């Protein structure tokens, strides 16, 4: 059984000018956003934008005979000035009459009255809403007995040209009281509710007015990242944004200057990227339904709270060009995206039904049936029926021959299934309360903590802060996934409480330094996974990943620990199997630590030893060679030889690279002479005399330098060669004589090498 069915109420033939109405509602001729319906659904207005400017009205008469006498000119209002909107002023008074205000961009307002017995619309009066003849109305609404609009006030010709920012703050929000009388509409004086504000779309809901950024333009400035909720009766403003669930601030409406109203919010808002508002619809209780660019359908309550109701699937996300419509019917929300109609439960946030329409439509509320979704499309008016379908279902199951009606079904206690569901929900709520007990206790402890901070002394406050920071850091580092918002929060903790955060990080990682240059950790692998995982896209440039944040803290409080911390992090990365360097955008840990070191100390010479240590601790060949070159640049030859002796044992390839670099350096100067005996022991096994001599000869800076110091190395290599080179066969052996003893062979090698390179051997 389908829960909801679409039932047609009208095919427009009961409206005057039905054929013209069908043609105008066609999406090819006009947008559905330009269609307005009266609260009772009897009048349909189509605002003409292009190419012709004006208004077309179609009426459904309760007495069909009167509809035949309706004159065509009563349906058309052709003007040269664009129409902003149409407002119904007294729709609660009578079914047979209606008074509307047609508001134009130039500030003019025409008041029309519909009377059933007089066959149509009659112009009551034309009035000027605005004080200034140069003002331009951009949006308008009616709230109780107030007409509220946002107008643009261009600068005077004598005033200097405004900057681009000030040029966007040339609007103001105004209000006028009105009273509908028998033959006229009485207007009060113009009062400015807000000035120096950007362009706002004013929307009324109950006794509240919502001021939202212009939906047709993508917001670029901080002033467009929030909205205002204004209560004319309570004389107050509430500032909110679509990325926060609570209001930013609430203050009195006596402050009418927009810039003063939001000055202290701009700094906070500049760092936010709130989702855009794609569509909105007022509710009957002072709230506002918002459809956001993230796919969330939210309810903005009159107290400024923003409640998420329903999330569209990723493949259903809307764009600016997508036709959307939404409306709330008590506890059901109807959302139309293109030709898909979603019915959503407001209290549970569940999708109750999805109906695929043949054409796009416009949702509207009928004051006589507020619980039932109504829809307008180019083929007529429709209602989403529920009880009618249920009647058919229960009629089949009924043992009685009496015909079931909607009223009997509502009042006769026939809904046994909903009663069972209600019983299940009652038990579920009881279980839910028990589950929420832990969260309620946490909230109570939070309130107690706030009270202790207010009442306590300096030492007590410090102790509470220490404990709170430790708990928060441990909680964040222990989380399975650290999202961008949590990462920003962790950064703020380290920024506001640096000392407490450093101690909390030590406790969370269970760091232990034994005083002999060894740093250990007993933290579980999940904590290290959070530390070493780097988000693919950072939220803001100021938000450091966790590893960089900890490196920064280590550098501030224990700089000598930084190499050991890097070494520990590399061990944890290997043992946890994170392999965090396989991706294209992932950097090795030592490079991430070096980036933090360079950002904190632009003066490289000040912490040169720390940089070298980080490179060496990484254990990577390129980093080791980089550290070796840095030490050679500083002419720390003893440290150079120590590093070479230490890392030549790591791999034959690294041994060859290090020895080649040092041999080139030996050819350039005599600073390494005291360490030559040590360097010759590092000579790789596969090096030959040819390799050595070619390398030295290529790097000799001047022919005046000698290579006599190479004799021990060359003797060693020649004696080690197992396969004699044909080039030096005369040195190693002679076919005429038997093998020589070792001392004689050494003397022969010395003489032969000196003879071959006599021009360099001095």
C-alpha positions in Angstrom: 0.0 0.0 0.0 1.3 3.4 -0.9 1.2 5.8 2.0 0.9 8.9 -0.2 -0.9 9.5 -3.5 -1.1 12.6 -5.7 -4.7 13.6 -6.3 -5.7 16.4 -8.7 -7.9 19.1 -7.3 -8.2 21.3 -10.4 -7.2 21.4 -14.0 -7.5 25.2 -14.1 -10.8 25.1 -16.0 -12.6 26.5 -12.9 -10.3 29.5 -13.1 -10.8 32.5 -15.3 -8.5 32.5 -18.3 -7.6 28.9 -17.8 -5.8 28.6 -21.2 -3.7 31.7 -20.6 -2.9 30.4 -17.1 -1.7 27.0 -18.5 0.4 28.8 -21.1 2.0 31.2 -18.6 2.9 28.4 -16.1 4.7 26.5 -18.8 8.4 26.6 -17.8 9.3 27.8 -21.3 7.3 31.0 -20.8 8.0 31.9 -17.1 9.6 30.6 -14.0 7.5 29.0 -11.3 9.3 31.2 -8.8 7.3 34.1 -10.3 4.0 32.5 -9.4 2.1 33.5 -6.2 -1.0 31.8 -4.7 -3.5 33.3 -2.3 -3.7 31.7 1.2 -7.0 30.0 0.2 -5.8 28.9 -3.3 -8.6 30.9 -5.0 -6.3 33.4 -6.8 -3.2 32.6 -8.8 -0.9 35.5 -9.7 1.9 35.4 -12.3 4.5 38.2 -12.1 5.8 39.0 -15.6 9.5 39.9 -15.7 10.7 39.7 -19.3 10.1 40.9 -22.0 6.8 42.4 -20.7 6.5 43.8 -17.2 3.3 43.3 -15.3 1.0 41.0 -13.4 -1.6 38.5 -14.5 -4.3 37.3 -12.0 -6.5 34.2 -12.4 -9.4 33.7 -10.0 -11.6 30.8 -9.1 -15.2 32.0 -8.3 -17.4 30.2 -5.9 -20.4 31.2 -8.1 -19.7 30.1 -11.7 -22.1 32.6 -13.2 -20.1 35.5 -11.9 -17.0 34.1 -13.6 -18.6 34.5 -17.0 -18.9 38.3 -16.4 -15.3 38.7 -15.4 -13.6 41.3 -17.7 -10.2 40.5 -19.1 -8.7 43.9 -18.2 -9.2 43.0 -14.6 -6.7 40.2 -15.0 -3.9 42.2 -16.4 -1.7 44.9 -14.8 0.7 46.2 -17.4 3.3 48.5 -16.1 6.7 49.9 -17.1 8.2 49.4 -13.6 9.1 45.8 -12.4 6.9 44.3 -9.7 8.8 43.2 -6.5 6.1 41.1 -4.9 2.4 40.7 -4.0 1.2 40.8 -0.4 -2.1 39.6 1.1 -3.1 42.0 3.9 -6.3 40.7 5.4 -6.8 37.1 4.3 -8.2 36.1 7.8 -11.3 38.3 7.6 -13.6 36.9 4.9 -13.7 34.2 2.2 -15.4 36.5 -0.3 -12.9 39.4 -0.1 -9.2 39.8 -0.3 -6.9 42.8 -0.2 -3.5 42.7 -1.8 -0.6 45.2 -2.1 1.3 45.1 -5.4 4.7 46.6 -4.6 6.9 48.1 -7.4 10.7 48.7 -7.5 10.2 52.5 -7.6 8.5 52.3 -4.1 4.9 52.6 -5.4 2.3 50.3 -4.0 -1.1 49.6 -5.5 -3.8 48.3 -3.1 -6.4 46.1 -4.8 -9.5 44.5 -3.3 -11.3 41.4 -4.6 -15.0 41.1 -4.0 -17.0 38.1 -5.1 -20.3 39.8 -5.4 -18.7 42.7 -7.5 -17.1 40.3 -10.0 -13.4 40.9 -9.5 -10.7 43.2 -8.5 -11.0 47.0 -7.7 -8.2 49.4 -7.2 -8.5 51.0 -3.7 -5.5 53.4 -3.9 -1.9 54.0 -5.0 0.6 55.0 -2.3 4.3 55.7 -2.0 6.0 53.3 0.4 9.4 55.0 0.5 10.2 58.5 1.6 12.8 59.0 -1.1 11.7 59.2 -4.7 15.1 57.7 -5.7 14.8 54.7 -3.5 14.6 51.2 -5.1 12.7 48.4 -3.3 14.5 45.0 -3.6 12.4 42.8 -1.4 9.2 43.1 0.6 7.0 41.1 3.0 4.1 41.6 5.4 4.3 40.6 9.1 1.1 41.0 11.2 0.0 44.7 10.6 3.4 45.8 9.2 4.7 46.1 5.7 8.5 45.6 5.8 10.8 46.1 2.9 14.5 46.4 2.0 15.3 49.4 -0.2 18.4 50.7 -2.0 19.3 54.3 -1.4 21.7 55.6 -4.0 24.3 58.2 -2.9 23.6 61.8 -3.6 25.2 63.4 -6.6 27.3 65.7 -4.4 28.8 62.9 -2.3 32.1 61.3 -3.3 32.3 57.9 -4.9 32.1 55.1 -2.4 34.5 52.2 -2.1 33.3 48.8 -3.2 32.6 47.6 0.4 30.7 50.7 1.4 28.9 50.6 -1.9 27.4 47.3 -0.9 26.1 48.8 2.4 23.8 51.3 0.8 20.6 49.5 1.7 18.2 49.9 4.6 15.2 48.0 6.0 12.0 50.0 6.6 8.6 49.3 8.1 5.1 50.9 7.9 2.0 50.1 9.9 -1.2 49.5 7.9 -4.9 49.1 8.7 -7.4 47.7 6.2 -10.6 49.7 6.2 -13.8 49.4 4.2 -12.7 51.3 1.1 -9.0 52.1 1.7 -5.8 51.1 3.4 -4.5 53.4 6.1 -0.6 53.6 6.2 1.5 54.8 9.1 4.8 56.7 8.9 8.0 55.2 7.6 10.3 53.9 10.3 13.9 52.7 9.6 14.6 49.4 11.3 18.1 48.9 10.0 20.4 51.0 7.9 23.9 50.7 6.3 23.2 47.1 5.6 23.8 44.9 2.5 21.1 43.7 0.1 18.7 41.5 2.1 15.8 39.3 1.2 13.1 40.0 3.8 10.9 37.0 4.6 8.2 36.9 7.3 7.2 33.9 9.4 4.7 34.3 12.1 5.7 37.3 14.2 9.3 37.2 13.0 11.1 38.7 10.0 14.2 37.0 8.6 16.8 39.0 6.7 18.9 36.8 4.5 21.7 37.5 1.9 20.6 37.8 -1.7 20.0 34.3 -2.9 20.6 35.1 -6.5 24.2 36.2 -6.0 27.0 34.0 -4.6 28.2 35.6 -1.3 31.8 37.0 -1.4 32.1 39.2 1.6 32.0 38.4 5.4 28.8 40.5 5.6 27.1 37.9 3.4 28.0 35.0 5.5 25.2 35.4 8.1 21.6 36.3 8.4 19.4 38.2 10.9 16.2 37.3 12.6 14.2 40.3 13.7 11.3 40.4 16.1 9.4 43.7 15.6 7.2 43.0 18.6 10.1 42.1 21.0 12.4 44.7 19.4 15.4 42.4 19.1 17.8 41.1 16.5 19.4 37.6 16.4 22.6 37.0 14.3 23.1 33.5 12.9 25.0 31.6 10.2 24.4 28.4 8.3 27.5 26.6 9.7 26.6 27.0 13.4 23.7 25.4 15.2 23.3 28.2 17.7 22.9 31.9 17.3 26.0 34.0 17.3 24.5 36.9 19.3 21.2 38.4 20.3 20.8 42.1 21.0 18.3 44.9 21.1 16.9 46.4 17.9 17.4 49.9 19.3 20.8 49.8 17.6 19.7 50.4 14.0 23.2 50.7 12.4 24.1 47.4 10.7 27.8 48.0 10.9 27.7 48.5 14.7 25.3 45.5 15.0 27.7 43.0 13.5 31.2 44.5 14.0 32.3 42.1 16.7 31.2 39.1 14.5 33.1 40.0 11.3 36.4 38.7 12.6 34.9 35.3 13.5 32.9 35.1 10.3 35.9 35.9 8.0 37.4 32.5 8.9 34.2 30.6 8.1 33.0 29.2 4.8 29.2 28.7 5.5 27.2 26.8 3.0 25.0 28.8 0.6 21.2 29.0 0.9 19.7 27.7 -2.3 16.0 28.0 -1.2 13.8 28.9 1.7 10.3 28.7 2.9 8.6 30.3 6.0 6.8 28.2 8.5 3.7 29.1 10.5 5.5 29.2 13.8 8.1 31.9 13.2 10.8 29.6 11.7 12.3 29.1 8.3 13.1 26.1 6.2 16.5 26.3 4.5 17.9 24.2 1.7 21.7 24.5 1.8 24.3 23.8 -0.8 25.6 20.9 1.2 22.3 19.0 0.6 21.0 19.6 4.2 17.4 20.6 4.7 17.4 22.6 8.0 14.9 24.3 10.2 15.8 27.8 11.5 13.8 28.2 14.6 12.6 31.6 15.9 15.1 31.5 18.7 18.0 31.3 16.3 18.7 27.6 16.6 19.4 25.8 13.3 18.3 22.2 13.4 19.3 19.7 10.7 16.3 17.8 9.4 17.2 15.8 6.4 20.3 15.1 4.2 19.9 14.6 0.5 21.9 11.8 -1.1 25.1 12.8 -2.8 23.7 12.1 -6.2 20.7 14.4 -5.5 22.7 17.5 -4.5 21.2 20.6 -6.1 22.8 23.4 -8.1 21.8 27.0 -8.6 20.1 26.1 -11.9 18.0 23.3 -10.4 14.4 24.1 -9.7 13.5 23.6 -6.1 10.5 24.2 -3.9 9.8 23.4 -0.2 7.1 23.9 2.3 6.2 22.7 5.8 2.8 21.2 6.7 2.8 21.0 10.5 5.0 17.9 11.1 5.7 17.0 7.5 8.1 18.7 5.2 7.7 18.6 1.4 10.8 19.1 -0.7 10.6 19.3 -4.5 13.9 18.9 -6.5 13.3 18.9 -10.2 10.6 16.3 -10.7 11.3 14.4 -7.4 8.9 15.1 -4.5 10.3 14.1 -1.1 8.0 13.9 2.0 10.0 14.0 5.2 9.0 13.7 8.8 10.0 16.8 10.6 10.4 15.2 14.0 12.3 12.1 13.0 14.1 13.4 9.8 13.1 10.2 7.9 12.0 10.1 4.3 8.4 9.1 4.4 7.8 8.9 0.6 9.4 9.8 -2.7 7.0 10.6 -5.6 8.3 11.1 -9.1 6.3 13.8 -10.9 5.8 14.2 -14.6 6.5 17.9 -14.5 8.1 20.4 -12.2 5.9 22.1 -9.7 5.5 24.7 -6.9 4.6 23.7 -3.4 2.2 26.0 -1.5 0.2 26.0 1.7 -3.6 26.2 1.9 -4.8 27.8 5.1 -7.9 25.6 5.2 -5.8 22.4 5.1 -2.5 23.2 6.7 -1.6 19.5 7.3 -1.9 18.5 3.6 0.8 19.2 1.0 -0.5 21.1 -2.1 1.2 21.4 -5.4 0.8 23.6 -8.5 2.1 22.5 -11.9 1.3 23.5 -15.5 -1.5 20.8 -15.6 -3.4 21.9 -12.5 -3.5 21.9 -8.7 -2.8 18.7 -6.8 -2.9 17.5 -3.2 -0.8 14.7 -1.6 -3.6 12.6 -0.1 -3.0 10.2 2.8 -6.3 9.2 4.3 -8.0 8.5 1.0 -5.6 5.7 0.2 -5.9 4.4 3.7 -9.6 4.2 3.3 -9.3 1.8 0.4 -6.8 -0.4 2.4 -9.0 -0.6 5.5 -12.1 -1.1 3.5 -10.7 -4.3 2.1 -9.8 -5.6 5.6 -13.1 -4.5 7.2 -15.7 -7.1 8.1 -18.5 -4.5 7.9 -20.3 -3.7 4.7 -20.6 0.0 5.7 -18.6 2.3 3.5 -15.5 3.8 5.3 -15.0 7.5 5.0 -12.1 9.8 6.0 -14.0 11.1 9.0 -14.9 7.6 10.2 -11.3 6.5 9.7 -10.0 9.5 11.7 -12.5 9.3 14.6 -13.5 5.7 14.7 -10.3 4.2 16.2 -9.5 2.1 13.1 -5.8 2.9 13.2 -4.6 -0.2 15.1 -1.2 -0.2 13.4 -0.4 3.4 14.4 -1.4 2.6 18.0 1.1 -0.3 18.0 3.7 1.9 16.5 3.1 4.5 19.2 3.5 1.8 21.9 6.8 0.8 20.4 8.0 4.4 20.2 7.1 4.9 23.9 9.3 2.0 24.9 12.0 3.2 22.6 11.9 6.7 24.2 12.3 5.1 27.7 15.3 3.2 26.5 16.7 6.4 24.8 16.5 8.3 28.1 18.6 5.7 29.8 21.2 5.9 27.0 21.3 9.7 27.2 22.0 9.5 30.9 25.7 9.5 30.4 25.6 12.5 28.2 23.3 14.3 30.7 25.9 13.6 33.5 28.6 15.0 31.3 26.6 18.2 30.7 26.0 18.5 34.5 29.7 18.1 35.2 30.4 20.8 32.6 28.1 23.2 34.4 29.8 22.4 37.7 33.1 23.0 36.1 31.9 26.4 34.8 30.8 27.3 38.3 34.1 26.3 39.9 36.0 28.5 37.4 33.9 31.5 38.3 34.1 31.0 42.1 37.7 29.6 42.3 41.0 31.4 42.9 43.9 31.7 40.6 45.6 28.4 41.6 42.3 26.6 41.5 41.5 27.9 38.0 45.0 26.9 36.8 44.5 23.4 38.2 41.1 23.1 36.6 42.5 24.4 33.2 45.3 21.9 33.5 42.9 19.0 34.1 40.5 20.1 31.4 43.2 20.6 28.8 44.7 17.1 29.6 41.3 15.5 29.2 40.5 17.3 25.9 43.9 16.6 24.3 43.6 12.9 25.3 40.1 12.7 24.0 41.0 14.3 20.6 44.2 12.2 20.2 42.3 9.0 21.1 39.5 9.6 18.5 39.4 7.2 15.6 39.2 10.0 13.0 40.0 13.6 13.6 37.9 15.8 11.4 38.7 19.4 10.3 36.6 21.0 13.0 38.2 18.9 15.8 41.7 19.7 14.3 40.9 23.4 14.5 39.8 22.9 18.1 43.0 21.1 18.9 45.1 23.9 17.4 43.2 26.5 19.4 44.0 24.5 22.6 47.7 24.5 21.8 47.5 28.2 21.0 45.6 29.4 24.1 47.1 26.9 26.7 50.6 26.1 25.3 52.2 24.9 28.6 49.2 22.9 29.6 48.8 21.4 26.1 52.5 20.3 26.1 52.1 18.5 29.4 48.9 17.0 28.2 50.5 15.8 25.0 53.3 14.1 27.1 50.7 12.4 29.2 48.6 11.3 26.2 51.7 9.9 24.4 53.2 8.6 27.6 56.6 10.0 26.7 59.6 9.0 28.8 63.1 10.4 28.4 65.8 8.4 30.1 68.5 11.1 30.0 70.7 9.1 27.6 69.2 10.4 24.4 66.4 7.8 24.2 62.8 8.8 24.0 60.1 6.1 24.5 56.3 6.0 24.3 53.7 3.6 25.8 50.7 5.1 24.0 48.4 2.7 22.1 48.7 2.5 18.3 45.4 4.3 17.8 46.8 7.5 19.4 49.9 7.4 17.2 47.7 6.8 14.2 45.8 10.0 15.0 49.2 11.8 15.4 50.7 10.6 12.2 47.7 10.8 9.9 47.6 13.9 7.8 44.3 15.3 6.4 44.3 15.3 2.6 43.0 18.9 2.5 43.6 21.3 5.4 40.8 23.4 6.6 42.7 26.7 6.8 46.4 27.6 6.5 46.5 28.2 10.2 45.4 24.7 11.2 48.5 22.5 11.6 48.2 18.7 11.4 48.7 16.9 14.7 52.3 15.8 14.1 53.4 19.4 13.1 51.5 20.7 16.1 53.4 18.4 18.5 56.7 19.2 16.8 56.0 22.9 17.4 55.3 22.2 21.0 58.4 20.0 21.5 60.6 22.7 19.9 59.2 25.4 22.2 59.6 23.5 25.5 62.3 20.7 24.8 64.2 21.6 21.6 66.8 18.8 22.2 64.0 16.2 22.2 62.9 17.0 18.6 65.3 14.6 16.8 64.4 11.9 19.3 60.7 12.6 18.8 61.1 12.3 15.1 62.9 9.0 15.6 60.2 7.7 17.8 57.5 8.8 15.4 59.2 6.9 12.5 59.4 3.8 14.7 55.7 4.0 15.5 54.9 4.6 11.8 56.7 1.5 10.9 55.3 -0.7 13.7 51.7 0.5 13.1 52.0 -0.2 9.4 50.8 3.3 8.5 53.1 3.7 5.6 52.2 7.4 5.5 54.6 8.2 2.7 53.1 6.2 -0.1 50.7 8.8 -1.3 51.5 11.5 -3.9 50.9 14.4 -1.5 52.4 12.8 1.7 55.8 14.1 2.8 58.2 12.0 4.9 58.1 12.8 8.6 61.5 14.4 8.7 60.5 16.9 6.0 57.4 17.8 7.9 59.5 18.4 11.0 62.0 20.5 9.0 59.1 22.6 7.7 58.0 23.4 11.3 61.6 24.2 12.3 62.1 26.6 9.4 58.8 28.3 10.0 59.5 28.9 13.7 63.1 30.0 13.1 63.8 31.8 9.8 67.5 32.2 10.9 68.9 28.9 9.8 72.3 29.3 11.5 70.7 29.6 14.9 69.5 25.9 14.9 71.9 24.3 12.4 72.8 21.4 14.7 69.1 20.6 15.1 68.5 20.6 11.4 71.5 18.2 10.8 70.2 15.9 13.6 66.8 15.7 12.0 68.3 14.8 8.6 70.5 12.1 10.2 67.8 10.7 12.3 65.6 10.2 9.2 68.0 7.5 8.0 67.3 8.3 4.4 70.3 8.4 2.0 69.4 11.7 0.5 68.8 13.3 3.9 72.2 11.9 5.2 74.0 13.3 2.1 72.3 16.6 2.7 73.4 16.7 6.3 76.9 15.8 5.2 77.1 18.7 2.7 75.8 21.1 5.4 78.5 20.0 7.8 81.1 20.3 5.0 79.8 23.8 4.3 80.4 24.7 8.0 83.9 23.0 7.8 83.1 20.8 10.8 85.5 18.1 9.5 85.6 16.0 12.6 81.8 15.8 12.6 81.9 15.0 8.9 84.2 12.0 9.4 82.1 10.8 12.3 78.9 10.9 10.2 80.8 9.2 7.3 82.1 6.4 9.5 78.6 5.9 11.0 76.6 5.7 7.9 79.0 4.0 5.5 78.0 0.8 7.1 74.4 1.3 6.3 74.5 0.2 2.6 77.2 -0.2 -0.1 75.5 2.4 -2.3 75.5 5.0 0.5 79.1 4.1 1.3 80.0 4.8 -2.3 78.2 8.1 -2.4 79.8 9.3 0.9 83.3 8.2 -0.2 83.0 9.9 -3.6 81.9 13.2 -1.9 84.8 13.1 0.6 87.4 12.2 -2.1 86.3 15.2 -4.2 86.6 17.3 -1.1 90.2 16.0 -0.5 91.1 17.0 -4.0 90.0 20.6 -3.3 91.9 21.5 -0.1 94.1 20.1 2.7 91.6 20.5 5.5 90.9 16.8 5.6 94.6 15.7 5.8 94.4 14.8 9.5 91.6 12.4 8.8 92.9 10.7 5.7 93.8 7.4 7.4 90.2 7.1 8.6 88.8 8.1 5.2 90.9 5.4 3.3 89.3 2.7 5.5 85.9 3.8 4.1 86.9 3.0 0.5 84.3 0.8 -1.2 85.2 -2.7 -2.2 84.4 -2.1 -5.9 86.6 1.0 -6.3 89.6 0.6 -8.6 92.7 2.7 -9.1 91.2 4.0 -12.3 88.1 5.2 -10.5 90.1 6.9 -7.8 92.5 8.7 -10.2 89.8 9.8 -12.6 87.7 11.2 -9.8 90.7 13.1 -8.3 91.9 14.4 -11.6 88.5 15.7 -12.5 88.2 17.6 -9.2 91.7 19.1 -9.0 91.3 22.9 -8.8 94.8 23.6 -10.0 97.7 21.7 -11.6 100.0 23.0 -8.8 98.3 20.7 -6.3 99.8 17.2 -5.7 98.3 13.9 -5.0 101.1 12.4 -3.0 98.8 11.8 -0.1 96.9 9.3 -2.2 99.8 6.8 -2.2 98.5 4.8 0.8 95.0 4.6 -0.8 96.4 3.5 -4.2 98.6 0.9 -2.7 95.7 -0.5 -0.7 93.4 -0.6 -3.8 96.1 -2.1 -6.1 96.9 -4.9 -3.6 93.2 -5.6 -3.1 92.4 -6.0 -6.8 92.0 -9.7 -7.5 91.7 -9.3 -11.3 94.8 -7.3 -12.5 94.1 -4.4 -14.9 96.0 -4.6 -18.2 96.8 -1.0 -17.8 99.0 -1.7 -14.7 100.2 -5.2 -15.6 103.8 -4.0 -15.6 103.3 -2.9 -12.0 101.7 -6.0 -10.6 103.7 -8.7 -12.5 106.5 -9.4 -14.9 106.6 -12.5 -17.2 110.4 -12.8 -17.0 110.6 -13.1 -13.2 108.8 -15.1 -10.5 106.4 -13.4 -8.0 108.0 -10.9 -5.8 107.7 -10.6 -2.1 105.4 -8.0 -0.5 108.0 -5.4 0.3 109.6 -5.5 -3.1 106.2 -5.3 -4.8 105.2 -2.2 -2.8 108.4 -0.5 -3.8 107.8 -1.5 -7.5 104.2 -0.1 -7.3 105.4 3.1 -5.8 108.0 3.6 -8.6 105.6 2.7 -11.4 102.8 5.1 -10.1 105.3 7.9 -9.7 106.6 7.3 -13.2 103.1 7.5 -14.7 102.0 10.6 -12.8 105.4 12.3 -12.4 104.0 15.7 -13.4 101.6 15.6 -10.4 103.8 13.7 -7.9 105.9 16.1 -5.9 
